[in-house]
Amino acid sequence: MWKFFEWAWSLSWGEGFALLAVLFVFWYGKKWIDNKFGTDSFSKRQKRELKKIIREAIEESNHGYYDATK
């Protein structure tokens, strides 16, 4: 790991910016892939429905019934 820092420190400004750009592209690509194909890749509607179901289950387990006024 230390060798990487020595190498990065010796880069010119142009190479440094290019390295940062490449690292950003890889990071953004990983983030995009995780959101697109990951297990937590629910749409906003799916998240909202899941939250509603969980709230209903919690209410039912706490009170034995669901209060629809909430």
N, C-alpha and C positions, 0 to 999 in steps of 0.2 A: 504494500500500500504506500509506503514511504517513497518508493521509486516513482509511483505515479505522480505524487506531489512534486517531486524534483523535476520530472519531465514537464508537468503542467506549468511550473514556475518558469521554466526556460523557454516557453513558447513566445513567439512574437504576438503583438496585439491582433493582427489579422488572423493568425492561427487560433488564438484564444477565443475570438468571437465566433469563428467557424466551429470550434469545439463546443461552445455553449449552444450554438444553433442546433447542432446535431444532437446534443444531449436533450435539448428541449423537444425536438421532433420525436425522439425515441420515447420520452416521458409522455408526451401528448398522445402518441400512438398507442402506448400501453394503456393509458387512461381510456381512450376511445374503445379499444378492444375489450377491456374489462367491462365498460358500460354496455357495449353491444352484445357480448356473448357471456358475460358473467352470470353467476347465480342470482345476483341482486339486480338484475336488469329488468325491473318492473317499470311500466309506464306510470305516469302520474295518476291516471284513472285506476290502475291496478293497485297502486299504493294506497290511494284513498279508500278503495273498497276493502282492502285488507285491514286497514286501520279501523274501519267501521265494524268489521266482523270481530276483530279483537276486542274493541270496546264493548260490543254486545255480549261477548263471551264473559268478559270480566264482570259486567253488570249482572248478568244472570248468575254467575257463581257467587257474587257478593250478596245479592238480595233475593235471589230465587226468581226474579222477574226482570224484564227490561223496561226501563222508563223511556218511552219514545219522545218525551218532551225535551230531552237533552240533545 
